[in-house]
Amino acid sequence: MSTTDAPDKPFMMGAYKAAKSNGGAAGVDRQTIEALEANLGKNLYRIWNRMSSGSDFAPLVRDAPFRKEVVEPAPTEV
């Protein structure tokens, strides 16, 4: 979505319903779906307002540490 394509109310409700249907995990701001629902209209309006004005620059992904398996290089033949 670019800044010229402002989200509309159906888009915002669809995104909310999708988040709720998959368990509503807390996002980068750690706000739960229950906290969002406490004042749903006002909260969705605030998010929509930031998105439509182009002032919302949230990180692309949530930072999560993970372990990498160390793989030994294959022996070379001479």
C-alpha positions as CSV (number, residue, x, y, z in Angstrom):
1,M,0.0,0.0,0.0
2,S,1.4,3.4,-0.9
3,T,0.6,6.7,0.7
4,T,-1.6,7.5,-2.3
5,D,-3.8,4.5,-1.5
6,A,-5.3,5.4,1.8
7,P,-6.9,2.4,3.6
8,D,-10.7,2.6,4.0
9,K,-13.0,1.3,6.7
10,P,-13.6,-2.1,5.2
11,F,-9.8,-2.6,4.8
12,M,-9.2,-1.8,8.5
13,M,-12.1,-4.0,9.7
14,G,-10.8,-6.9,7.5
15,A,-7.3,-6.5,8.9
16,Y,-8.7,-6.5,12.5
17,K,-10.8,-9.6,11.8
18,A,-7.8,-11.4,10.2
19,A,-5.7,-10.6,13.2
20,K,-8.4,-11.8,15.6
21,S,-9.0,-15.0,13.7
22,N,-5.4,-16.1,13.8
23,G,-5.1,-15.7,17.6
24,G,-4.4,-12.0,17.7
25,A,-0.8,-12.2,18.8
26,A,0.6,-9.0,20.2
27,G,2.5,-6.9,17.6
28,V,5.6,-4.9,17.9
29,D,3.9,-2.5,20.3
30,R,3.0,-5.6,22.5
31,Q,-0.7,-4.6,22.5
32,T,-3.0,-7.6,22.7
33,I,-6.2,-8.0,20.7
34,E,-8.2,-7.7,24.0
35,A,-6.6,-4.2,24.6
36,L,-7.3,-3.2,21.1
37,E,-11.0,-4.3,21.4
38,A,-11.4,-2.2,24.7
39,N,-12.0,0.8,22.5
40,L,-12.0,-0.7,19.0
41,G,-13.4,2.3,17.0
42,K,-11.0,4.8,18.5
43,N,-8.0,2.4,18.2
44,L,-8.7,1.5,14.6
45,Y,-9.2,5.2,13.8
46,R,-5.8,6.1,15.2
47,I,-4.1,3.4,13.2
48,W,-6.0,4.4,10.0
49,N,-5.1,8.0,10.6
50,R,-1.4,7.3,10.9
51,M,-1.5,5.0,7.8
52,S,-3.5,7.4,5.6
53,S,-1.3,10.4,6.5
54,G,1.9,8.6,5.7
55,S,3.3,9.1,9.2
56,D,3.2,5.5,10.3
57,F,6.7,3.9,9.8
58,A,6.4,0.7,11.8
59,P,9.2,-1.9,11.6
60,L,8.7,-4.5,8.9
61,V,9.0,-7.5,11.1
62,R,9.1,-8.3,14.8
63,D,12.6,-9.1,16.0
64,A,12.9,-12.7,17.2
65,P,16.1,-14.5,18.0
66,F,16.7,-17.9,16.6
67,R,19.4,-20.5,16.7
68,K,21.3,-21.4,13.6
69,E,22.7,-24.9,13.1
70,V,26.5,-24.9,12.5
71,V,27.2,-27.0,9.5
72,E,30.8,-28.3,8.9
73,P,32.1,-27.9,5.4
74,A,32.3,-31.0,3.3
75,P,35.7,-32.5,2.8
76,T,37.3,-31.7,-0.5
77,E,38.8,-34.4,-2.7
78,V,42.4,-34.1,-3.9
